[in-house]
């Protein structure tokens, strides 16, 4: 990674008059939240990118990312419309590549932070990513649990996201992997595919292949990661979807993404949610 990062500022931030500013390893945070809250967000965001560099994708970052965190959803939407000229803001957060900026609000949850930060990573490090992975990869990183240890995040991945499974309902049983890969629309379906790849131990190879632009002679990066054609993977895919549907009530009980300051706190949390965490 580059040790000295260039700071570039989005002009809209100046126009919004955001008082709190904290510059961290990878980010420049602007907010109207209390200083301590902004510092905590910045600390988590830096640890998260260090984790990505350590466990998933070696990063080559040349500039700091602007991050705006507002107090409420209404403020987030007003800022998006008035300062960023976004006519229809998302519900939780956005990453705007042309402005080197991600914007969200405090109540959106840590999963929104990781999702939007990963849009920056995907744009920067994975220019060869397939269309479905533009959302599918960031969506994978929105669900996690873990703790901090000596300034490093230790997170567990591969959980389903309850609201996405609820939104899919019974249609989950009819999803074809080829459709998820080839259709431009849809969101939750794409996350299902990323989690499927991860649960089969292929997510890191999948990311490495995209970074190298190497499909290993297959039509898709998914096939390249599994080293088999889609029609052979579909059998495992159908079994995976059936298991999710059969266990949907347990999945609905999964807590929001979170991390703790100690392993002991996390262990207590994991024990309290033991049934929901079981595959």
C-alpha positions in Angstrom: 0.0 0.0 0.0 1.1 3.6 -0.5 2.1 5.2 2.8 1.6 8.8 1.8 -1.9 9.4 0.4 -3.1 12.4 -1.5 -6.1 14.2 0.0 -8.7 15.4 -2.4 -11.8 17.2 -1.2 -15.3 17.2 -2.8 -16.5 20.9 -3.2 -20.0 19.9 -1.9 -18.5 19.3 1.5 -17.5 22.9 1.8 -20.9 24.1 0.7 -22.6 21.9 3.4 -20.8 23.6 6.2 -19.9 20.4 8.1 -18.0 21.4 11.2 -16.4 18.1 12.3 -13.4 16.9 10.3 -11.2 14.0 11.1 -8.4 12.8 8.9 -7.4 9.2 9.3 -5.1 6.7 7.5 -7.4 6.2 4.5 -10.2 8.7 4.9 -11.2 12.3 5.5 -14.4 12.2 7.6 -16.8 15.2 7.7 -19.8 15.2 10.0 -22.2 17.0 12.2 -21.9 14.2 14.8 -20.0 14.6 18.1 -16.2 14.4 17.6 -16.0 11.1 19.6 -18.5 9.4 17.3 -16.7 10.6 14.1 -13.4 9.3 15.6 -15.0 5.9 16.2 -16.3 5.7 12.6 -12.9 6.7 11.3 -11.1 4.1 13.5 -13.4 1.3 12.3 -13.1 2.3 8.6 -9.3 2.3 8.8 -9.3 -1.1 10.5 -11.7 -2.4 7.9 -9.5 -1.4 4.9 -6.5 -2.9 6.7 -8.5 -6.2 7.0 -9.4 -6.1 3.3 -5.7 -5.6 2.4 -4.7 -8.4 4.8 -7.4 -11.0 4.0 -9.0 -10.3 0.6 -7.4 -7.9 -1.8 -3.9 -6.3 -1.7 -4.6 -2.6 -1.9 -2.8 0.1 -3.8 -4.4 3.3 -2.5 -3.1 6.6 -3.8 -5.7 9.0 -2.4 -7.8 9.4 0.7 -11.5 8.9 0.5 -13.9 11.6 1.5 -16.6 10.3 3.9 -19.6 12.3 5.0 -21.6 10.9 8.0 -24.7 12.8 8.9 -26.9 12.5 12.0 -30.2 11.4 10.4 -31.6 9.8 7.3 -33.4 13.1 6.5 -30.1 15.0 6.6 -28.4 12.4 4.5 -31.1 12.6 1.8 -31.2 16.4 1.9 -27.4 16.6 1.5 -27.5 14.1 -1.4 -30.2 16.1 -3.2 -29.0 19.6 -2.5 -25.2 19.2 -2.5 -24.6 16.2 -4.6 -27.4 16.6 -7.1 -28.6 13.1 -6.6 -32.4 13.1 -7.4 -33.2 9.7 -5.8 -30.8 8.9 -3.0 -30.6 5.4 -1.7 -32.0 4.4 1.7 -28.8 3.9 3.6 -25.7 5.3 1.8 -23.9 5.9 -1.5 -20.5 5.9 -3.0 -19.9 8.5 -5.8 -16.8 7.6 -7.7 -16.5 10.9 -9.6 -16.5 12.8 -6.3 -14.2 10.4 -4.4 -16.9 10.3 -1.7 -19.1 8.1 0.3 -22.0 9.5 2.3 -24.3 7.9 4.8 -25.8 8.6 8.3 -25.2 7.3 11.8 -28.2 5.1 12.1 -27.6 3.2 8.8 -25.4 0.6 10.5 -21.8 -0.6 10.2 -22.9 -2.9 7.3 -23.6 0.2 5.2 -20.1 1.5 6.0 -18.4 -1.6 4.8 -20.7 -1.9 1.8 -20.0 1.6 0.6 -16.3 1.4 1.4 -16.1 -1.7 -0.8 -17.5 0.2 -3.7 -14.4 2.3 -3.5 -12.2 -0.9 -3.4 -14.0 -2.6 -6.3 -13.7 0.5 -8.5 -10.0 1.0 -7.6 -8.7 -2.6 -7.5 -11.1 -4.7 -9.7 -11.6 -2.9 -13.0 -12.3 -6.3 -14.7 -15.2 -7.2 -12.4 -18.3 -8.6 -14.0 -21.4 -6.4 -14.0 -23.2 -8.5 -11.3 -20.2 -8.1 -8.9 -20.4 -4.3 -8.9 -23.0 -4.7 -6.3 -22.5 -8.4 -5.4 -19.0 -7.9 -3.9 -19.8 -4.9 -1.8 -23.0 -6.6 -0.6 -21.0 -9.6 0.7 -19.1 -7.3 3.1 -22.2 -5.8 4.7 -22.8 -8.7 7.1 -20.3 -9.7 9.7 -19.6 -10.2 13.4 -16.3 -9.9 15.3 -14.0 -8.0 17.5 -11.0 -5.8 17.7 -7.6 -7.2 18.8 -4.5 -5.1 19.0 -5.9 -2.5 16.6 -7.0 -5.2 14.0 -10.4 -6.4 13.1 -11.2 -10.1 13.5 -14.4 -10.6 11.6 -16.5 -13.7 10.7 -18.2 -13.6 7.3 -20.6 -15.7 5.2 -23.9 -14.9 7.0 -27.1 -14.2 5.2 -28.7 -10.8 5.5 -32.2 -11.2 7.0 -34.0 -8.3 5.2 -32.6 -9.5 1.9 -33.9 -13.1 2.5 -37.3 -11.8 3.6 -37.5 -9.6 0.4 -36.8 -12.6 -1.8 -39.4 -14.8 -0.2 -40.3 -18.0 -2.0 -38.8 -16.8 -5.2 -35.4 -17.8 -3.8 -36.1 -21.4 -4.8 -36.4 -20.6 -8.5 -33.2 -18.5 -8.9 -30.9 -19.7 -11.5 -27.2 -18.9 -11.1 -26.9 -18.0 -14.8 -29.7 -15.4 -14.5 -28.0 -13.8 -11.4 -24.7 -13.5 -13.3 -26.2 -12.3 -16.6 -29.1 -10.1 -15.6 -28.2 -6.4 -14.9 -31.1 -5.9 -12.4 -31.6 -7.3 -8.9 -29.6 -6.8 -5.7 -30.2 -9.4 -3.1 -29.8 -12.2 -5.6 -26.2 -11.0 -6.3 -25.4 -11.1 -2.6 -26.6 -14.7 -2.5 -24.1 -15.6 -5.1 -21.2 -13.9 -3.3 -22.0 -15.7 -0.1 -22.3 -19.0 -2.0 -18.9 -18.5 -3.4 -17.5 -17.7 0.0 -19.1 -20.7 1.7 -17.5 -23.0 -0.8 -14.0 -21.5 0.0 -13.7 -19.8 -3.4 -14.2 -16.1 -2.6 -10.5 -15.2 -2.3 -9.6 -17.1 -5.5 -12.6 -15.4 -7.2 -11.3 -12.0 -6.3 -7.7 -12.9 -7.3 -8.9 -14.0 -10.8 -10.9 -10.8 -11.3 -7.9 -8.7 -10.3 -5.8 -10.6 -12.8 -8.5 -10.5 -15.5 -8.1 -14.3 -15.8 -11.2 -16.5 -16.5 -9.0 -19.6 -17.0 -10.7 -20.3 -20.3 -14.3 -20.2 -18.8 -17.0 -17.8 -19.8 -17.3 -16.4 -16.3 -15.1 -15.8 -13.2 -17.5 -17.9 -11.1 -16.7 -20.9 -13.3 -13.0 -20.1 -13.2 -13.0 -20.0 -9.4 -14.8 -23.3 -9.1 -12.9 -24.8 -12.1 -16.1 -26.2 -13.5 -18.9 -25.1 -15.8 -22.1 -23.5 -14.5 -24.3 -26.5 -15.2 -22.2 -28.5 -12.7 -22.2 -25.7 -10.1 -26.0 -25.3 -10.4 -26.6 -28.6 -8.4 -24.7 -27.2 -5.4 -26.5 -23.8 -5.9 -29.9 -25.3 -5.8 -29.0 -27.2 -2.6 -27.7 -23.9 -1.1 -30.9 -22.1 -1.9 -33.1 -24.8 -0.5 -31.1 -24.8 2.8 -31.5 -21.0 3.1 -35.3 -21.3 2.6 -35.6 -24.1 5.1 -33.7 -22.1 7.7 -35.2 -18.7 6.9 -36.8 -18.3 10.4 -33.3 -18.7 12.0 -31.8 -16.3 9.5 -34.5 -13.7 10.3 -33.1 -13.7 13.9 -29.6 -12.7 12.9 -28.6 -9.4 14.6 -27.3 -6.4 12.8 -23.6 -6.4 11.8 -21.4 -5.4 14.8 -18.0 -5.8 16.4 -16.8 -5.6 19.9 -13.7 -4.1 21.6 -12.6 -7.4 23.1 -12.8 -11.1 22.2 -14.5 -11.8 25.5 -17.4 -9.5 24.6 -17.7 -11.1 21.2 -17.7 -14.6 22.7 -20.6 -13.6 25.0 -22.5 -12.2 22.0 -21.9 -15.3 19.9 -23.1 -17.5 22.8 -26.3 -15.4 23.2 -27.0 -15.8 19.4 -25.8 -19.4 19.1 -29.0 -20.7 17.5 -29.2 -18.0 14.9 -25.5 -18.5 14.0 -25.8 -22.2 13.2 -25.6 -23.2 9.5 
